[in-house]
Amino acid sequence: MRICIINTGGTISCVGTPLAPLPAARFADAARDLMMPALAAADPRLRIDFHPGLPFGPDGHDTLDSTNLQPRDWCVMARAVLARYDDYDAFVILHGTDTMDFSGAALSFLLSQFDRLGMGRAVLSKPVILTGSQLPLFRETAQGLVLNAGSDAFANVAGAISAARLRLPEVALFFDGKLLRGNRALKVSSTRFAAFDSPHLPPLAEVGIGCRVGDAPPLPGPAMPKVALDHPDARRSVQDQLTAIDDAIDGLSVVQLPAFPARFAGSPLAAMIRDAVDRGARAIVLEAYGEGNFPAGDVDDPQRGEICAALMQARDAGVLVVDGSRVIGGAVGAFHYAAGAWLAETGAVEAGQMTPVAAYAKALILCAAADHNGWDDDDLRALIRRGLAGETPARDRMGADIDPVLRPGQLLQAVDGAARLVNDPDAGLRLLDAAGDTVWAPAPGHVGQLRLDCRGLRLIAQDGAVLWNDSGTEGPGAVLILRHDDGVPILDLHHADGRVRRVAGFSGQGDT
């Protein structure tokens, strides 16, 4: 297996007192001399190369203090992976811990391309694993550099390489024996070796006595060869998108604002929102309380509150507002509490299970890619809600690579309207419009599981009887998507090759 290690800097490649970064070339030489013998002994089949360094900033520094990371630096990392994609089977990126979770989220969106419905049109097919350490890998002595015996660095590098051998096709983060999805990870400690956690998703893999696949299912990767980054057309498409993002990202402002107890009259929160709008913010990510509750600025009448008025101003100015939560676990979905329900009137988009870090990176990158991909504001709002790279569950679709079964008690929800495909435990499968009226029911009065697999889309009773059968034959990567078209609920089957077919027997015009 061929693995490329890309050193971007951080504590792992620092030495001295105070800590200062080693030049990338010296770090690479020391790693070859001091680490490689042990890694080669563990697996002689590995071929590990060290990238000589990346050009960060206008002066082209080859390493980066991650505290000073800028969004364009994500593009530098992504470009380095894409430029060497044919030469390696996996990539390990050494990174500072301060913003490693931001980079893990950003790279997951930069290394794939999606259409306006969230279908992958160019998809990462190899592991890209970020790692680092709480203590430096090397120590400077009178005799030169030596391995730092008390550090977690060597275990993290060796663990990341071991996890890469699983060939999971996604951006991940390895720390303290656990491989976490990159856009689900958060830094949770500045002192423990277990510096990162993934509150909404268990590990993808764990390294201890051996390396085992974890409890979280990995992303499926490309649905067919033509959309894999191994294919030159797909890789060129992502590189073109990356160039457009790189050109646009410095001119975009995305602001992250936490909720905090504050006075209503002359609210500092309202002032911060207005200031962000006046300064040309393209998006605002709210770190709300609980399930997305945010102070409105008026207890008795939220619609007249100062903070609500500021968010209305943001909406009218075309600013994308994403409502996330400062709570480490849980999710922001439907606004259940009065303290959050008013947000729907401002046009704020709920973040689902996205961490604030992932919501920030996703909003910035989607806004930067919008013109290149032909997305309008409605597309951006829907794409924020859609699960693109595993950052939040895909709630508007089902398929073999997502979840092939819609069981009684489960539902699909459109992200561009209020339609729901409900598998009611008593009434059976029904498609409901925004008013809650049934517009389609393939087997009224019958209860079963809706299943999508190579035999097509079927509703199957508990005893195995087929209650309803779509007449089409599906190829690999078929996905059932619930969406709206001019306010009308639509159920379509989408394929990786771009084919789209309406579900048999469903016109979307209120047929039951």
C-alpha positions as CSV (number, residue, x, y, z in Angstrom):
1,M,0.0,0.0,0.0
2,R,1.3,3.5,-0.9
3,I,0.7,6.2,1.6
4,C,1.6,9.9,1.3
5,I,2.2,11.8,4.6
6,I,1.6,15.5,4.2
7,N,3.0,17.7,7.0
8,T,1.2,21.0,7.5
9,G,2.7,21.8,10.9
10,G,1.3,21.8,14.4
11,T,2.6,20.6,17.7
12,I,3.6,17.2,16.2
13,S,6.4,18.8,14.1
14,C,7.6,21.4,16.7
15,V,10.6,21.3,18.9
16,G,12.3,23.5,21.5
17,T,11.3,25.9,24.3
18,P,9.1,27.7,23.4
19,L,7.9,25.2,20.7
20,A,8.7,26.3,17.2
21,P,8.0,24.3,13.9
22,L,10.7,22.3,12.2
23,P,11.2,23.1,8.5
24,A,9.2,20.5,6.6
25,A,12.3,19.0,4.9
26,R,14.1,18.5,8.2
27,F,11.0,16.9,9.8
28,A,10.7,14.6,6.8
29,D,14.4,13.5,7.1
30,A,14.0,12.9,10.8
31,A,10.8,10.9,10.3
32,R,12.5,8.7,7.7
33,D,15.5,8.1,10.0
34,L,13.7,7.6,13.3
35,M,10.1,6.4,12.5
36,M,10.4,4.5,9.3
37,P,12.4,1.5,10.7
38,A,9.7,0.8,13.2
39,L,6.9,1.3,10.7
40,A,8.6,-0.9,8.1
41,A,9.2,-3.6,10.6
42,A,5.4,-3.6,11.5
43,D,4.5,-4.0,7.8
44,P,7.2,-4.3,5.2
45,R,4.7,-4.0,2.4
46,L,4.0,-0.3,3.1
47,R,5.5,2.4,1.0
48,I,5.4,5.7,2.8
49,D,6.5,8.9,1.2
50,F,6.8,12.3,2.9
51,H,5.6,15.4,1.1
52,P,8.3,18.1,1.1
53,G,5.9,20.9,2.3
54,L,3.0,23.0,1.2
55,P,3.0,26.7,0.2
56,F,0.9,28.4,2.9
57,G,0.3,32.1,2.8
58,P,1.6,34.7,0.4
59,D,5.2,34.0,1.5
60,G,4.9,30.3,0.8
61,H,5.8,29.0,4.3
62,D,6.0,25.2,4.2
63,T,4.3,24.7,7.6
64,L,1.4,26.3,9.3
65,D,0.5,27.1,12.9
66,S,-3.0,25.8,12.9
67,T,-4.1,28.7,15.2
68,N,-3.5,31.0,12.2
69,L,-5.3,28.7,9.7
70,Q,-7.3,30.6,7.0
71,P,-10.0,29.0,4.7
72,R,-7.6,29.2,1.7
73,D,-5.3,26.9,3.5
74,W,-7.9,24.1,3.2
75,C,-7.7,24.6,-0.6
76,V,-3.9,24.2,-0.4
77,M,-4.3,20.8,1.4
78,A,-7.0,19.6,-1.0
79,R,-4.9,20.5,-4.0
80,A,-2.0,18.6,-2.6
81,V,-4.2,15.4,-2.3
82,L,-5.7,15.8,-5.8
83,A,-2.3,16.4,-7.4
84,R,-1.0,13.0,-6.1
85,Y,-4.2,11.1,-6.2
86,D,-3.1,8.6,-8.8
87,D,0.2,7.9,-7.0
88,Y,-1.1,6.8,-3.6
89,D,-3.7,4.7,-2.0
90,A,-4.2,6.9,1.1
91,F,-3.1,10.2,2.5
92,V,-2.2,11.1,6.1
93,I,-2.2,14.8,6.9
94,L,-0.3,16.0,10.0
95,H,-2.1,19.0,11.4
96,G,-2.2,21.2,14.5
97,T,-5.0,20.3,17.0
98,D,-6.4,23.8,17.3
99,T,-8.3,23.7,14.0
100,M,-7.9,20.1,13.0
101,D,-11.7,19.6,13.3
102,F,-12.3,22.6,11.0
103,S,-10.0,21.1,8.4
104,G,-11.5,17.6,8.8
105,A,-14.9,19.1,8.0
106,A,-13.8,21.3,5.2
107,L,-11.8,18.7,3.3
108,S,-14.8,16.4,3.3
109,F,-16.7,19.0,1.1
110,L,-13.7,20.1,-0.9
111,L,-12.7,16.6,-2.1
112,S,-16.1,15.7,-3.6
113,Q,-18.6,17.5,-5.9
114,F,-22.4,17.4,-5.5
115,D,-25.3,18.5,-7.7
116,R,-28.1,20.6,-6.3
117,L,-29.9,17.6,-5.0
118,G,-26.8,16.4,-3.1
119,M,-26.0,13.5,-5.4
120,G,-22.3,12.9,-5.6
121,R,-21.0,13.6,-9.2
122,A,-17.3,13.3,-8.2
123,V,-16.6,11.4,-5.1
124,L,-13.6,10.7,-2.9
125,S,-12.6,7.0,-3.1
126,K,-9.5,6.8,-0.8
127,P,-8.8,7.5,2.8
128,V,-7.6,11.0,3.8
129,I,-6.8,11.0,7.5
130,L,-5.8,13.9,9.6
131,T,-3.7,13.4,12.8
132,G,-1.4,15.2,15.1
133,S,-0.5,15.2,18.7
134,Q,-0.6,16.9,22.1
135,L,3.2,16.7,22.5
136,P,5.9,16.9,19.8
137,L,7.1,13.8,17.9
138,F,10.8,14.7,18.3
139,R,13.0,16.2,21.0
140,E,16.1,18.3,20.3
141,T,19.3,17.0,22.0
142,A,23.0,17.7,21.8
143,Q,23.2,14.7,19.5
144,G,20.4,15.9,17.3
145,L,16.7,14.9,17.1
146,V,15.4,11.9,18.9
147,L,11.9,10.5,19.3
148,N,10.0,12.1,22.2
149,A,9.4,9.1,24.5
150,G,6.5,10.7,26.4
151,S,4.6,11.9,23.4
152,D,1.4,10.6,21.8
153,A,2.7,11.5,18.4
154,F,4.2,8.2,17.2
155,A,1.2,6.2,18.3
156,N,-1.1,8.6,16.4
157,V,1.0,8.5,13.2
158,A,1.3,4.7,13.4
159,G,-2.4,4.4,14.2
160,A,-3.4,6.6,11.3
161,I,-1.3,4.5,8.9
162,S,-2.9,1.3,10.3
163,A,-6.4,2.8,9.9
164,A,-5.6,3.9,6.4
165,R,-5.1,0.2,5.5
166,L,-8.9,-0.3,5.9
167,R,-9.3,1.9,2.8
168,L,-12.4,3.7,4.1
169,P,-13.3,6.3,1.3
170,E,-13.7,9.4,3.4
171,V,-11.9,12.2,5.3
172,A,-11.3,11.1,8.9
173,L,-9.4,12.2,12.0
174,F,-7.3,9.8,14.0
175,F,-6.4,10.4,17.6
176,D,-5.8,8.3,20.7
177,G,-6.7,5.0,19.1
178,K,-9.9,6.1,17.4
179,L,-10.7,7.0,13.7
180,L,-13.5,9.6,13.7
181,R,-15.4,11.0,10.7
182,G,-13.7,14.3,10.0
183,N,-16.8,16.3,9.8
184,R,-18.3,14.8,13.0
185,A,-15.2,15.4,15.2
186,L,-14.7,18.1,17.9
187,K,-11.7,19.0,20.0
188,V,-12.8,18.3,23.5
189,S,-9.5,18.5,25.6
190,S,-6.3,20.6,25.5
191,T,-4.6,18.4,28.0
192,R,-5.6,14.7,27.5
193,F,-4.3,12.5,24.8
194,A,-7.9,11.8,23.9
195,A,-8.2,15.3,22.5
196,F,-11.0,14.7,20.0
197,D,-14.5,13.1,20.2
198,S,-17.4,12.5,17.9
199,P,-20.6,13.1,19.9
200,H,-23.1,12.1,17.2
201,L,-21.3,9.2,15.7
202,P,-19.2,6.3,17.1
203,P,-15.7,5.7,15.7
204,L,-15.2,4.4,12.2
205,A,-12.4,2.2,13.5
206,E,-10.3,1.6,16.6
207,V,-6.6,0.7,16.9
208,G,-5.4,-1.3,19.9
209,I,-4.2,-4.8,19.7
210,G,-4.8,-4.8,16.0
211,C,-7.1,-2.5,14.0
212,R,-10.8,-3.2,13.8
213,V,-13.7,-1.6,12.0
214,G,-15.8,0.5,14.4
215,D,-19.6,0.7,15.0
216,A,-20.3,3.6,12.6
217,P,-20.8,2.5,9.0
218,P,-18.3,4.2,6.7
219,L,-19.4,6.3,3.7
220,P,-20.1,4.1,0.7
221,G,-17.7,5.9,-1.7
222,P,-18.4,6.3,-5.4
223,A,-21.5,4.5,-6.8
224,M,-19.7,3.8,-10.0
225,P,-16.2,4.2,-11.6
226,K,-17.0,7.3,-13.6
227,V,-17.8,9.4,-10.5
228,A,-14.7,8.3,-8.5
229,L,-11.8,10.7,-8.2
230,D,-9.7,7.9,-9.7
231,H,-11.4,8.8,-13.0
232,P,-9.6,11.8,-14.7
233,D,-12.9,13.5,-15.6
234,A,-14.2,13.3,-12.1
235,R,-10.9,14.6,-10.6
236,R,-10.8,17.4,-13.1
237,S,-14.3,18.4,-12.2
238,V,-13.3,18.6,-8.5
239,Q,-10.1,20.5,-9.3
240,D,-12.1,23.0,-11.4
241,Q,-14.5,23.4,-8.4
242,L,-11.6,23.8,-6.1
243,T,-10.1,26.6,-8.2
244,A,-13.4,28.4,-8.2
245,I,-13.7,28.1,-4.4
246,D,-10.1,29.2,-3.9
247,D,-10.8,32.3,-6.1
248,A,-14.0,33.1,-4.1
249,I,-13.3,32.1,-0.5
250,D,-11.2,35.2,0.5
251,G,-14.0,37.5,-0.6
252,L,-16.7,35.7,1.5
253,S,-17.5,36.3,5.1
254,V,-19.2,33.6,7.2
255,V,-19.8,34.6,10.8
256,Q,-20.3,32.2,13.8
257,L,-22.3,33.7,16.7
258,P,-22.9,32.0,20.0
259,A,-26.1,32.5,22.0
260,F,-25.5,34.0,25.4
261,P,-27.7,35.6,28.1
262,A,-27.9,39.3,27.2
263,R,-30.2,42.2,27.7
264,F,-33.0,42.7,25.2
265,A,-33.0,46.5,24.9
266,G,-29.9,47.5,22.9
267,S,-29.1,43.8,22.6
268,P,-25.4,43.1,21.8
269,L,-26.5,39.9,19.9
270,A,-28.8,42.0,17.7
271,A,-25.9,44.5,17.1
272,M,-23.5,41.7,16.2
273,I,-26.0,40.3,13.6
274,R,-26.7,43.7,12.1
275,D,-22.9,44.4,12.0
276,A,-22.3,41.1,10.2
277,V,-25.0,42.0,7.6
278,D,-23.7,45.5,7.2
279,R,-20.2,44.1,6.6
280,G,-21.4,41.9,3.8
281,A,-21.6,38.5,5.6
282,R,-22.7,35.8,3.2
283,A,-23.8,33.4,6.0
284,I,-24.3,33.5,9.7
285,V,-24.0,30.3,11.8
286,L,-25.8,30.5,15.1
287,E,-24.6,28.4,18.1
288,A,-28.0,28.3,19.8
289,Y,-29.1,26.7,23.1
290,G,-30.5,23.2,23.3
291,E,-32.5,22.1,20.2
292,G,-31.8,25.4,18.4
293,N,-33.4,27.8,20.8
294,F,-32.2,31.4,20.3
295,P,-33.2,34.5,22.3
296,A,-35.6,36.7,20.2
297,G,-35.2,39.9,22.1
298,D,-38.8,40.0,23.4
299,V,-40.2,37.4,25.8
300,D,-43.9,38.2,25.2
301,D,-43.7,38.7,21.4
302,P,-40.7,37.2,19.8
303,Q,-41.7,38.5,16.4
304,R,-41.2,42.0,17.7
305,G,-37.9,41.3,19.4
306,E,-34.7,43.2,18.5
307,I,-32.8,40.0,17.7
308,C,-35.6,38.6,15.6
309,A,-35.7,41.9,13.7
310,A,-31.9,41.7,13.0
311,L,-32.3,38.1,11.6
312,M,-35.2,39.3,9.4
313,Q,-32.8,42.0,8.1
314,A,-30.3,39.3,7.4
315,R,-32.9,37.3,5.5
316,D,-33.9,40.3,3.4
317,A,-30.3,40.9,2.6
318,G,-29.9,37.4,1.2
319,V,-27.7,36.2,4.1
320,L,-27.9,32.4,4.7
321,V,-28.6,31.8,8.4
322,V,-27.9,28.3,9.8
323,D,-29.2,27.4,13.3
324,G,-26.9,25.0,15.1
325,S,-26.5,24.2,18.8
326,R,-23.7,24.8,21.3
327,V,-24.7,21.5,23.0
328,I,-22.1,18.8,22.2
329,G,-24.7,16.1,21.7
330,G,-28.2,16.0,20.1
331,A,-29.5,17.7,17.0
332,V,-31.4,20.7,15.7
333,G,-34.4,19.7,13.7
334,A,-38.0,20.9,13.9
335,F,-38.3,23.9,16.3
336,H,-40.4,22.3,19.1
337,Y,-40.1,25.1,21.7
338,A,-41.6,28.6,21.4
339,A,-38.1,29.9,22.2
340,G,-37.0,28.5,18.8
341,A,-40.1,28.3,16.7
342,W,-40.0,31.9,15.7
343,L,-36.6,31.2,13.9
344,A,-38.5,29.5,11.1
345,E,-40.1,32.8,10.2
346,T,-36.7,34.4,9.7
347,G,-35.8,31.8,7.2
348,A,-33.1,30.2,9.4
349,V,-32.0,26.7,8.3
350,E,-31.7,24.0,11.0
351,A,-28.3,22.3,11.1
352,G,-29.5,18.8,12.0
353,Q,-26.7,16.8,13.7
354,M,-24.0,19.1,12.3
355,T,-21.5,20.4,14.8
356,P,-21.0,24.2,14.7
357,V,-17.6,23.5,13.2
358,A,-19.0,21.4,10.4
359,A,-21.9,23.9,9.8
360,Y,-19.4,26.8,9.5
361,A,-17.1,24.9,7.0
362,K,-20.0,23.6,5.0
363,A,-21.7,27.0,4.7
364,L,-18.5,28.7,3.7
365,I,-17.5,26.1,1.1
366,L,-21.0,25.8,-0.4
367,C,-21.3,29.6,-0.7
368,A,-17.9,29.7,-2.4
369,A,-18.9,27.0,-4.8
370,A,-22.3,28.4,-5.6
371,D,-21.6,30.4,-8.7
372,H,-19.4,27.7,-10.2
373,N,-22.1,25.0,-9.7
374,G,-25.0,27.3,-10.7
375,W,-26.7,27.1,-7.2
376,D,-29.2,29.8,-6.2
377,D,-30.2,30.8,-2.6
378,D,-32.9,28.1,-2.5
379,D,-30.4,25.5,-3.6
380,L,-28.0,26.6,-0.8
381,R,-30.7,26.4,1.8
382,A,-31.6,22.9,0.7
383,L,-28.0,21.7,0.4
384,I,-27.3,22.9,4.0
385,R,-30.1,20.6,5.2
386,R,-29.0,17.6,3.0
387,G,-26.4,15.1,4.3
388,L,-23.6,15.4,1.7
389,A,-20.6,13.7,3.2
390,G,-21.9,12.1,6.4
391,E,-22.0,15.3,8.4
392,T,-25.7,14.9,9.2
393,P,-28.2,12.1,8.3
394,A,-29.8,12.2,4.9
395,R,-33.4,12.7,5.9
396,D,-34.9,13.3,2.5
397,R,-33.8,10.1,0.8
398,M,-33.2,6.3,1.1
399,G,-31.1,3.9,-0.8
400,A,-28.7,0.9,-0.5
401,D,-25.8,3.1,0.4
402,I,-27.8,5.2,3.0
403,D,-30.6,3.1,4.5
404,P,-32.4,0.7,2.1
405,V,-35.5,0.3,4.4
406,L,-38.2,2.7,5.6
407,R,-39.8,0.9,8.5
408,P,-43.1,1.5,10.2
409,G,-42.7,4.6,12.4
410,Q,-40.0,6.1,10.2
411,L,-40.4,8.9,7.6
412,L,-38.6,10.9,4.9
413,Q,-38.8,14.7,5.0
414,A,-38.3,17.0,2.1
415,V,-35.6,19.7,2.7
416,D,-37.0,22.2,0.2
417,G,-40.6,22.1,1.4
418,A,-42.9,20.5,4.1
419,A,-43.8,17.2,2.4
420,R,-43.3,14.0,4.4
421,L,-43.3,10.3,3.3
422,V,-44.6,8.7,6.5
423,N,-44.7,5.0,7.1
424,D,-47.4,5.0,9.7
425,P,-47.6,1.9,11.9
426,D,-51.4,1.9,11.6
427,A,-52.3,3.6,8.3
428,G,-49.4,2.4,6.2
429,L,-47.2,4.3,3.7
430,R,-48.5,7.8,2.9
431,L,-47.1,10.9,1.2
432,L,-48.3,14.0,3.0
433,D,-48.3,17.5,1.6
434,A,-47.6,20.7,3.6
435,A,-51.2,20.8,4.9
436,G,-50.9,17.2,6.1
437,D,-53.2,15.8,3.4
438,T,-52.5,12.4,1.8
439,V,-51.5,12.9,-1.8
440,W,-50.3,9.3,-2.5
441,A,-50.7,6.0,-0.8
442,P,-49.6,2.9,-2.8
443,A,-51.4,0.3,-0.6
444,P,-54.0,2.1,1.5
445,G,-54.7,0.3,4.8
446,H,-51.7,-2.0,4.5
447,V,-48.6,-1.8,6.7
448,G,-45.2,-2.9,5.6
449,Q,-41.6,-1.9,5.0
450,L,-40.6,0.2,2.0
451,R,-37.4,-1.4,0.6
452,L,-35.1,-0.2,-2.2
453,D,-32.6,-2.7,-3.5
454,C,-31.5,-4.3,-6.8
455,R,-35.0,-5.7,-7.3
456,G,-36.5,-2.2,-7.2
457,L,-38.7,-0.3,-4.9
458,R,-41.2,-2.5,-3.0
459,L,-43.6,-2.3,-0.1
460,I,-43.3,-5.6,1.8
461,A,-45.8,-6.8,4.5
462,Q,-44.6,-8.4,7.7
463,D,-45.3,-11.9,6.3
464,G,-43.2,-11.2,3.2
465,A,-46.0,-10.5,0.8
466,V,-45.4,-7.7,-1.7
467,L,-48.0,-5.1,-1.2
468,W,-46.8,-2.7,-3.9
469,N,-44.1,-3.0,-6.5
470,D,-42.5,-0.2,-8.6
471,S,-42.1,-1.6,-12.1
472,G,-38.6,-0.2,-12.7
473,T,-35.3,-1.9,-12.5
474,E,-32.6,0.0,-10.6
475,G,-28.9,0.0,-11.2
476,P,-26.2,0.6,-8.6
477,G,-26.5,3.7,-6.5
478,A,-30.2,4.2,-6.9
479,V,-31.6,6.7,-4.4
480,L,-35.2,7.6,-3.7
481,I,-35.5,11.4,-3.0
482,L,-38.5,13.3,-1.7
483,R,-38.5,16.9,-2.9
484,H,-40.8,19.7,-4.1
485,D,-41.4,21.0,-7.6
486,D,-43.4,24.3,-7.6
487,G,-44.8,23.3,-4.2
488,V,-45.9,19.8,-5.3
489,P,-44.4,16.8,-3.5
490,I,-42.3,14.7,-5.9
491,L,-40.9,11.2,-5.4
492,D,-38.1,10.4,-7.9
493,L,-35.5,7.6,-8.2
494,H,-32.0,9.1,-9.0
495,H,-29.1,7.1,-10.3
496,A,-25.4,7.7,-10.1
497,D,-25.2,8.0,-13.9
498,G,-27.6,11.0,-13.8
499,R,-30.8,9.1,-14.8
500,V,-33.9,10.2,-13.0
501,R,-37.2,8.3,-13.0
502,R,-40.5,9.1,-11.4
503,V,-41.8,6.4,-9.1
504,A,-44.2,4.2,-11.0
505,G,-47.9,5.1,-10.4
506,F,-47.1,8.4,-8.8
507,S,-47.7,11.7,-10.7
508,G,-47.4,14.1,-7.8
509,Q,-50.8,15.6,-8.6
510,G,-52.7,14.3,-5.6
511,D,-53.2,10.7,-6.7
512,T,-54.0,8.1,-4.0
